[in-house]
Amino acid sequence: MRFVAKALILGLTLTAGAAIAKEGVENPTVKARMDVMGIVGANTKVLGDMAQGKAAFDASAASAAQAALAAAAAEIPAVFEEEADDPVSEARPDIWMNMEGFVEKAEALETAANAMDVSSVEGVQAGMGAIGGSCKSCHSDFRAKK
């Protein structure tokens, strides 16, 4: 029962995160990108909170977050394939000028997520450095500050 409750909470969190991320977005392509990035952010937060002790470690929840993060990371290249803009988008045009570099960074995130050992809090803590580094690297090059 506890797992079901946690899975439900995680699902609601992801849904709420995606809804917030796409508020005011008019372009459906940009909305799809923001949905995927919302899933990345929500699951990174779940894992990060466990790693920092802000949330109790739960191997089942960590495993679910890891799987969702890796799956969303794998979708990033496809949802950014079409160059599209929207006033609320934070995607810089550099993405489409350097798609190869962008895809490499998305793949690095997927690799980091898949490599994380979610069987213990120590494994999650160890894996967060690579995940955070992947996010920061991509955002530094390809995300506009709003």
PyMOL CGO cylinders between C-alpha atoms (Angstrom):
from pymol import cmd
from pymol.cgo import CYLINDER

trace = [
    CYLINDER, 0.00, 0.00, 0.00, 2.83, 2.42, 0.83, 0.3, 1, 1, 1, 1, 1, 1,
    CYLINDER, 2.83, 2.42, 0.83, 4.34, 1.87, -2.63, 0.3, 1, 1, 1, 1, 1, 1,
    CYLINDER, 4.34, 1.87, -2.63, 1.01, 2.60, -4.32, 0.3, 1, 1, 1, 1, 1, 1,
    CYLINDER, 1.01, 2.60, -4.32, 0.60, 5.80, -2.31, 0.3, 1, 1, 1, 1, 1, 1,
    CYLINDER, 0.60, 5.80, -2.31, 4.13, 6.92, -3.15, 0.3, 1, 1, 1, 1, 1, 1,
    CYLINDER, 4.13, 6.92, -3.15, 3.65, 6.08, -6.82, 0.3, 1, 1, 1, 1, 1, 1,
    CYLINDER, 3.65, 6.08, -6.82, 0.42, 8.10, -6.82, 0.3, 1, 1, 1, 1, 1, 1,
    CYLINDER, 0.42, 8.10, -6.82, 2.15, 11.06, -5.19, 0.3, 1, 1, 1, 1, 1, 1,
    CYLINDER, 2.15, 11.06, -5.19, 5.00, 10.83, -7.69, 0.3, 1, 1, 1, 1, 1, 1,
    CYLINDER, 5.00, 10.83, -7.69, 2.52, 10.71, -10.56, 0.3, 1, 1, 1, 1, 1, 1,
    CYLINDER, 2.52, 10.71, -10.56, 0.65, 13.74, -9.26, 0.3, 1, 1, 1, 1, 1, 1,
    CYLINDER, 0.65, 13.74, -9.26, 3.91, 15.61, -8.78, 0.3, 1, 1, 1, 1, 1, 1,
    CYLINDER, 3.91, 15.61, -8.78, 4.95, 14.88, -12.36, 0.3, 1, 1, 1, 1, 1, 1,
    CYLINDER, 4.95, 14.88, -12.36, 1.57, 15.92, -13.70, 0.3, 1, 1, 1, 1, 1, 1,
    CYLINDER, 1.57, 15.92, -13.70, 1.60, 19.15, -11.70, 0.3, 1, 1, 1, 1, 1, 1,
    CYLINDER, 1.60, 19.15, -11.70, 5.16, 19.88, -12.79, 0.3, 1, 1, 1, 1, 1, 1,
    CYLINDER, 5.16, 19.88, -12.79, 4.27, 19.40, -16.43, 0.3, 1, 1, 1, 1, 1, 1,
    CYLINDER, 4.27, 19.40, -16.43, 1.16, 21.57, -16.08, 0.3, 1, 1, 1, 1, 1, 1,
    CYLINDER, 1.16, 21.57, -16.08, 3.15, 24.39, -14.50, 0.3, 1, 1, 1, 1, 1, 1,
    CYLINDER, 3.15, 24.39, -14.50, 5.89, 24.10, -17.11, 0.3, 1, 1, 1, 1, 1, 1,
    CYLINDER, 5.89, 24.10, -17.11, 3.50, 24.58, -20.02, 0.3, 1, 1, 1, 1, 1, 1,
    CYLINDER, 3.50, 24.58, -20.02, 1.31, 27.34, -18.59, 0.3, 1, 1, 1, 1, 1, 1,
    CYLINDER, 1.31, 27.34, -18.59, 0.86, 30.03, -21.21, 0.3, 1, 1, 1, 1, 1, 1,
    CYLINDER, 0.86, 30.03, -21.21, 2.58, 28.10, -23.98, 0.3, 1, 1, 1, 1, 1, 1,
    CYLINDER, 2.58, 28.10, -23.98, 0.82, 28.43, -27.31, 0.3, 1, 1, 1, 1, 1, 1,
    CYLINDER, 0.82, 28.43, -27.31, 3.08, 26.42, -29.62, 0.3, 1, 1, 1, 1, 1, 1,
    CYLINDER, 3.08, 26.42, -29.62, 2.31, 22.67, -29.31, 0.3, 1, 1, 1, 1, 1, 1,
    CYLINDER, 2.31, 22.67, -29.31, 5.88, 21.70, -30.23, 0.3, 1, 1, 1, 1, 1, 1,
    CYLINDER, 5.88, 21.70, -30.23, 7.26, 23.87, -27.45, 0.3, 1, 1, 1, 1, 1, 1,
    CYLINDER, 7.26, 23.87, -27.45, 4.61, 22.52, -25.08, 0.3, 1, 1, 1, 1, 1, 1,
    CYLINDER, 4.61, 22.52, -25.08, 5.74, 18.96, -25.82, 0.3, 1, 1, 1, 1, 1, 1,
    CYLINDER, 5.74, 18.96, -25.82, 9.35, 19.93, -25.12, 0.3, 1, 1, 1, 1, 1, 1,
    CYLINDER, 9.35, 19.93, -25.12, 8.39, 21.59, -21.87, 0.3, 1, 1, 1, 1, 1, 1,
    CYLINDER, 8.39, 21.59, -21.87, 6.43, 18.51, -20.82, 0.3, 1, 1, 1, 1, 1, 1,
    CYLINDER, 6.43, 18.51, -20.82, 9.51, 16.32, -21.29, 0.3, 1, 1, 1, 1, 1, 1,
    CYLINDER, 9.51, 16.32, -21.29, 11.76, 18.79, -19.50, 0.3, 1, 1, 1, 1, 1, 1,
    CYLINDER, 11.76, 18.79, -19.50, 9.20, 18.98, -16.69, 0.3, 1, 1, 1, 1, 1, 1,
    CYLINDER, 9.20, 18.98, -16.69, 9.48, 15.22, -16.25, 0.3, 1, 1, 1, 1, 1, 1,
    CYLINDER, 9.48, 15.22, -16.25, 13.27, 15.53, -16.18, 0.3, 1, 1, 1, 1, 1, 1,
    CYLINDER, 13.27, 15.53, -16.18, 13.08, 18.26, -13.54, 0.3, 1, 1, 1, 1, 1, 1,
    CYLINDER, 13.08, 18.26, -13.54, 10.49, 16.56, -11.35, 0.3, 1, 1, 1, 1, 1, 1,
    CYLINDER, 10.49, 16.56, -11.35, 12.37, 13.27, -11.24, 0.3, 1, 1, 1, 1, 1, 1,
    CYLINDER, 12.37, 13.27, -11.24, 15.72, 14.96, -10.71, 0.3, 1, 1, 1, 1, 1, 1,
    CYLINDER, 15.72, 14.96, -10.71, 14.12, 16.72, -7.74, 0.3, 1, 1, 1, 1, 1, 1,
    CYLINDER, 14.12, 16.72, -7.74, 12.86, 13.41, -6.30, 0.3, 1, 1, 1, 1, 1, 1,
    CYLINDER, 12.86, 13.41, -6.30, 16.35, 11.93, -6.52, 0.3, 1, 1, 1, 1, 1, 1,
    CYLINDER, 16.35, 11.93, -6.52, 18.06, 15.12, -5.37, 0.3, 1, 1, 1, 1, 1, 1,
    CYLINDER, 18.06, 15.12, -5.37, 15.82, 15.44, -2.33, 0.3, 1, 1, 1, 1, 1, 1,
    CYLINDER, 15.82, 15.44, -2.33, 16.69, 11.88, -1.33, 0.3, 1, 1, 1, 1, 1, 1,
    CYLINDER, 16.69, 11.88, -1.33, 20.40, 12.51, -1.91, 0.3, 1, 1, 1, 1, 1, 1,
    CYLINDER, 20.40, 12.51, -1.91, 20.30, 15.65, 0.24, 0.3, 1, 1, 1, 1, 1, 1,
    CYLINDER, 20.30, 15.65, 0.24, 18.25, 14.08, 3.01, 0.3, 1, 1, 1, 1, 1, 1,
    CYLINDER, 18.25, 14.08, 3.01, 15.27, 16.36, 2.34, 0.3, 1, 1, 1, 1, 1, 1,
    CYLINDER, 15.27, 16.36, 2.34, 13.21, 13.23, 1.68, 0.3, 1, 1, 1, 1, 1, 1,
    CYLINDER, 13.21, 13.23, 1.68, 13.57, 9.78, 3.17, 0.3, 1, 1, 1, 1, 1, 1,
    CYLINDER, 13.57, 9.78, 3.17, 15.31, 7.30, 0.90, 0.3, 1, 1, 1, 1, 1, 1,
    CYLINDER, 15.31, 7.30, 0.90, 12.88, 4.92, -0.76, 0.3, 1, 1, 1, 1, 1, 1,
    CYLINDER, 12.88, 4.92, -0.76, 14.40, 2.44, -3.20, 0.3, 1, 1, 1, 1, 1, 1,
    CYLINDER, 14.40, 2.44, -3.20, 11.11, 1.94, -5.08, 0.3, 1, 1, 1, 1, 1, 1,
    CYLINDER, 11.11, 1.94, -5.08, 10.53, 5.66, -5.51, 0.3, 1, 1, 1, 1, 1, 1,
    CYLINDER, 10.53, 5.66, -5.51, 14.18, 6.18, -6.48, 0.3, 1, 1, 1, 1, 1, 1,
    CYLINDER, 14.18, 6.18, -6.48, 13.93, 3.41, -9.06, 0.3, 1, 1, 1, 1, 1, 1,
    CYLINDER, 13.93, 3.41, -9.06, 10.74, 4.90, -10.52, 0.3, 1, 1, 1, 1, 1, 1,
    CYLINDER, 10.74, 4.90, -10.52, 12.30, 8.37, -10.66, 0.3, 1, 1, 1, 1, 1, 1,
    CYLINDER, 12.30, 8.37, -10.66, 15.47, 7.01, -12.27, 0.3, 1, 1, 1, 1, 1, 1,
    CYLINDER, 15.47, 7.01, -12.27, 13.48, 5.15, -14.93, 0.3, 1, 1, 1, 1, 1, 1,
    CYLINDER, 13.48, 5.15, -14.93, 11.30, 8.18, -15.69, 0.3, 1, 1, 1, 1, 1, 1,
    CYLINDER, 11.30, 8.18, -15.69, 14.34, 10.47, -15.82, 0.3, 1, 1, 1, 1, 1, 1,
    CYLINDER, 14.34, 10.47, -15.82, 16.23, 8.16, -18.19, 0.3, 1, 1, 1, 1, 1, 1,
    CYLINDER, 16.23, 8.16, -18.19, 13.16, 7.73, -20.43, 0.3, 1, 1, 1, 1, 1, 1,
    CYLINDER, 13.16, 7.73, -20.43, 12.56, 11.48, -20.59, 0.3, 1, 1, 1, 1, 1, 1,
    CYLINDER, 12.56, 11.48, -20.59, 16.24, 12.13, -21.30, 0.3, 1, 1, 1, 1, 1, 1,
    CYLINDER, 16.24, 12.13, -21.30, 16.03, 9.69, -24.20, 0.3, 1, 1, 1, 1, 1, 1,
    CYLINDER, 16.03, 9.69, -24.20, 13.12, 11.73, -25.63, 0.3, 1, 1, 1, 1, 1, 1,
    CYLINDER, 13.12, 11.73, -25.63, 14.94, 15.07, -25.52, 0.3, 1, 1, 1, 1, 1, 1,
    CYLINDER, 14.94, 15.07, -25.52, 16.57, 14.90, -28.99, 0.3, 1, 1, 1, 1, 1, 1,
    CYLINDER, 16.57, 14.90, -28.99, 13.27, 14.00, -30.66, 0.3, 1, 1, 1, 1, 1, 1,
    CYLINDER, 13.27, 14.00, -30.66, 11.22, 16.73, -29.00, 0.3, 1, 1, 1, 1, 1, 1,
    CYLINDER, 11.22, 16.73, -29.00, 13.82, 19.35, -29.91, 0.3, 1, 1, 1, 1, 1, 1,
    CYLINDER, 13.82, 19.35, -29.91, 14.24, 18.14, -33.49, 0.3, 1, 1, 1, 1, 1, 1,
    CYLINDER, 14.24, 18.14, -33.49, 11.88, 20.76, -34.91, 0.3, 1, 1, 1, 1, 1, 1,
    CYLINDER, 11.88, 20.76, -34.91, 12.98, 24.34, -34.39, 0.3, 1, 1, 1, 1, 1, 1,
    CYLINDER, 12.98, 24.34, -34.39, 10.04, 26.09, -32.77, 0.3, 1, 1, 1, 1, 1, 1,
    CYLINDER, 10.04, 26.09, -32.77, 9.67, 29.13, -30.58, 0.3, 1, 1, 1, 1, 1, 1,
    CYLINDER, 9.67, 29.13, -30.58, 7.21, 30.52, -28.09, 0.3, 1, 1, 1, 1, 1, 1,
    CYLINDER, 7.21, 30.52, -28.09, 7.42, 33.62, -25.88, 0.3, 1, 1, 1, 1, 1, 1,
    CYLINDER, 7.42, 33.62, -25.88, 7.75, 31.45, -22.76, 0.3, 1, 1, 1, 1, 1, 1,
    CYLINDER, 7.75, 31.45, -22.76, 10.34, 29.10, -24.26, 0.3, 1, 1, 1, 1, 1, 1,
    CYLINDER, 10.34, 29.10, -24.26, 13.81, 29.11, -22.74, 0.3, 1, 1, 1, 1, 1, 1,
    CYLINDER, 13.81, 29.11, -22.74, 15.37, 27.18, -25.63, 0.3, 1, 1, 1, 1, 1, 1,
    CYLINDER, 15.37, 27.18, -25.63, 18.15, 29.14, -27.31, 0.3, 1, 1, 1, 1, 1, 1,
    CYLINDER, 18.15, 29.14, -27.31, 18.58, 29.03, -31.10, 0.3, 1, 1, 1, 1, 1, 1,
    CYLINDER, 18.58, 29.03, -31.10, 22.03, 27.55, -30.42, 0.3, 1, 1, 1, 1, 1, 1,
    CYLINDER, 22.03, 27.55, -30.42, 20.29, 24.18, -30.04, 0.3, 1, 1, 1, 1, 1, 1,
    CYLINDER, 20.29, 24.18, -30.04, 19.51, 24.00, -33.75, 0.3, 1, 1, 1, 1, 1, 1,
    CYLINDER, 19.51, 24.00, -33.75, 22.83, 25.55, -34.77, 0.3, 1, 1, 1, 1, 1, 1,
    CYLINDER, 22.83, 25.55, -34.77, 24.65, 22.82, -32.82, 0.3, 1, 1, 1, 1, 1, 1,
    CYLINDER, 24.65, 22.82, -32.82, 22.20, 19.93, -32.72, 0.3, 1, 1, 1, 1, 1, 1,
    CYLINDER, 22.20, 19.93, -32.72, 25.03, 17.40, -32.52, 0.3, 1, 1, 1, 1, 1, 1,
    CYLINDER, 25.03, 17.40, -32.52, 26.38, 19.01, -29.34, 0.3, 1, 1, 1, 1, 1, 1,
    CYLINDER, 26.38, 19.01, -29.34, 22.88, 19.28, -27.92, 0.3, 1, 1, 1, 1, 1, 1,
    CYLINDER, 22.88, 19.28, -27.92, 22.18, 15.60, -28.57, 0.3, 1, 1, 1, 1, 1, 1,
    CYLINDER, 22.18, 15.60, -28.57, 25.49, 14.65, -26.94, 0.3, 1, 1, 1, 1, 1, 1,
    CYLINDER, 25.49, 14.65, -26.94, 24.46, 16.50, -23.79, 0.3, 1, 1, 1, 1, 1, 1,
    CYLINDER, 24.46, 16.50, -23.79, 21.03, 14.83, -23.76, 0.3, 1, 1, 1, 1, 1, 1,
    CYLINDER, 21.03, 14.83, -23.76, 22.70, 11.45, -24.19, 0.3, 1, 1, 1, 1, 1, 1,
    CYLINDER, 22.70, 11.45, -24.19, 25.07, 12.24, -21.32, 0.3, 1, 1, 1, 1, 1, 1,
    CYLINDER, 25.07, 12.24, -21.32, 22.04, 12.85, -19.09, 0.3, 1, 1, 1, 1, 1, 1,
    CYLINDER, 22.04, 12.85, -19.09, 20.45, 9.58, -20.17, 0.3, 1, 1, 1, 1, 1, 1,
    CYLINDER, 20.45, 9.58, -20.17, 23.72, 7.73, -19.51, 0.3, 1, 1, 1, 1, 1, 1,
    CYLINDER, 23.72, 7.73, -19.51, 24.09, 9.34, -16.08, 0.3, 1, 1, 1, 1, 1, 1,
    CYLINDER, 24.09, 9.34, -16.08, 20.52, 8.46, -15.16, 0.3, 1, 1, 1, 1, 1, 1,
    CYLINDER, 20.52, 8.46, -15.16, 20.90, 4.85, -16.28, 0.3, 1, 1, 1, 1, 1, 1,
    CYLINDER, 20.90, 4.85, -16.28, 24.21, 4.52, -14.42, 0.3, 1, 1, 1, 1, 1, 1,
    CYLINDER, 24.21, 4.52, -14.42, 22.82, 5.69, -11.08, 0.3, 1, 1, 1, 1, 1, 1,
    CYLINDER, 22.82, 5.69, -11.08, 22.70, 3.00, -8.40, 0.3, 1, 1, 1, 1, 1, 1,
    CYLINDER, 22.70, 3.00, -8.40, 19.30, 3.50, -6.77, 0.3, 1, 1, 1, 1, 1, 1,
    CYLINDER, 19.30, 3.50, -6.77, 19.61, 0.60, -4.35, 0.3, 1, 1, 1, 1, 1, 1,
    CYLINDER, 19.61, 0.60, -4.35, 20.96, 2.87, -1.61, 0.3, 1, 1, 1, 1, 1, 1,
    CYLINDER, 20.96, 2.87, -1.61, 21.01, 6.53, -0.65, 0.3, 1, 1, 1, 1, 1, 1,
    CYLINDER, 21.01, 6.53, -0.65, 24.78, 6.47, -1.12, 0.3, 1, 1, 1, 1, 1, 1,
    CYLINDER, 24.78, 6.47, -1.12, 24.32, 5.32, -4.71, 0.3, 1, 1, 1, 1, 1, 1,
    CYLINDER, 24.32, 5.32, -4.71, 21.82, 8.09, -5.37, 0.3, 1, 1, 1, 1, 1, 1,
    CYLINDER, 21.82, 8.09, -5.37, 24.16, 10.63, -3.80, 0.3, 1, 1, 1, 1, 1, 1,
    CYLINDER, 24.16, 10.63, -3.80, 27.05, 9.41, -5.94, 0.3, 1, 1, 1, 1, 1, 1,
    CYLINDER, 27.05, 9.41, -5.94, 24.97, 9.54, -9.12, 0.3, 1, 1, 1, 1, 1, 1,
    CYLINDER, 24.97, 9.54, -9.12, 23.60, 13.03, -8.61, 0.3, 1, 1, 1, 1, 1, 1,
    CYLINDER, 23.60, 13.03, -8.61, 26.92, 14.66, -9.50, 0.3, 1, 1, 1, 1, 1, 1,
    CYLINDER, 26.92, 14.66, -9.50, 26.82, 13.31, -13.05, 0.3, 1, 1, 1, 1, 1, 1,
    CYLINDER, 26.82, 13.31, -13.05, 23.13, 14.12, -13.45, 0.3, 1, 1, 1, 1, 1, 1,
    CYLINDER, 23.13, 14.12, -13.45, 23.53, 17.65, -12.12, 0.3, 1, 1, 1, 1, 1, 1,
    CYLINDER, 23.53, 17.65, -12.12, 26.63, 18.17, -14.23, 0.3, 1, 1, 1, 1, 1, 1,
    CYLINDER, 26.63, 18.17, -14.23, 24.77, 17.06, -17.35, 0.3, 1, 1, 1, 1, 1, 1,
    CYLINDER, 24.77, 17.06, -17.35, 21.90, 19.43, -16.63, 0.3, 1, 1, 1, 1, 1, 1,
    CYLINDER, 21.90, 19.43, -16.63, 24.20, 22.36, -15.90, 0.3, 1, 1, 1, 1, 1, 1,
    CYLINDER, 24.20, 22.36, -15.90, 26.32, 21.77, -18.98, 0.3, 1, 1, 1, 1, 1, 1,
    CYLINDER, 26.32, 21.77, -18.98, 23.31, 21.73, -21.28, 0.3, 1, 1, 1, 1, 1, 1,
    CYLINDER, 23.31, 21.73, -21.28, 21.57, 24.66, -19.62, 0.3, 1, 1, 1, 1, 1, 1,
    CYLINDER, 21.57, 24.66, -19.62, 24.75, 26.76, -19.77, 0.3, 1, 1, 1, 1, 1, 1,
    CYLINDER, 24.75, 26.76, -19.77, 24.99, 26.29, -23.53, 0.3, 1, 1, 1, 1, 1, 1,
    CYLINDER, 24.99, 26.29, -23.53, 21.39, 25.96, -24.65, 0.3, 1, 1, 1, 1, 1, 1,
    CYLINDER, 21.39, 25.96, -24.65, 18.95, 27.50, -22.15, 0.3, 1, 1, 1, 1, 1, 1,
    CYLINDER, 18.95, 27.50, -22.15, 18.12, 31.19, -22.12, 0.3, 1, 1, 1, 1, 1, 1,
    CYLINDER, 18.12, 31.19, -22.12, 17.68, 32.99, -18.84, 0.3, 1, 1, 1, 1, 1, 1,
    CYLINDER, 17.68, 32.99, -18.84, 14.18, 34.46, -18.50, 0.3, 1, 1, 1, 1, 1, 1,
]
cmd.load_cgo(trace, "trace")
